[in-house]
Amino acid sequence: MSNLPLKFAAWVEDVNREDGVTIQLFGKIMNKMFFFIKWGCVPYLFYLLVKLFN
C-alpha cells in the first residue's frame, strides 16, 4: 500500500514541472480536440450556407 502514495507524489511532482510528461500529454490531447472541432465545423458551415440559399 505504500507504493500508491509514492506514485501519487511522483505524479504531482511531474505535474508541477513546466516540461513534465503529463503537461505534454494534455497538450497533445487538446491540440487533437481543437483540430477535429475546427475541421468538423467547415462541412457544417458549408451545409448551412447551401440550405440558406436553396
N, C-alpha and C positions, 0 to 999 in steps of 0.2 A: 504494500500500500504506500510505502514511502517513495516509490518510483513516480507516482502521479503528481505529487507536488513539485518534484524536481523538473518534470516535463513542463508543467504549467509555468514554473519560474523561468525556464529556458525560453518558452514561447513569449512570455511577457517581455523578456529582455530583447528578443528578436523584434517584437512589435515596436519597442521604444527606439530601436536603431533606425536611422534615416534610410539606410540602404538594406534593410532586412528582407529576408525571403518572403515574409508574409505581406509586406507592403508591395513588393514587386508582383506577387501573385494577384492581389486585389487590383492592382493597376492594370494587369493584363485582362482580367475578367471585365473590368469597367470599360476598357477600350473595345473589347469584342461586343459588349452590350450596346454601346453607343454606335458602333459600326452597323449593327443589324437594325437599330432604330432609325438611323439616318437613311440607309438604303432601302429599308422597308417602307418608308414614307413616300418615296419617289413614285412607285407604281400607284399608290393610293391617291396621291395628288393628281396624277395623270387621269385616273378613273373619275375623280370628281370633276375635273375640267371637261372630260368627254361628256359626262352626264349633264353638266351645266349648259353646254352649248348644243345638246341634242334635244 
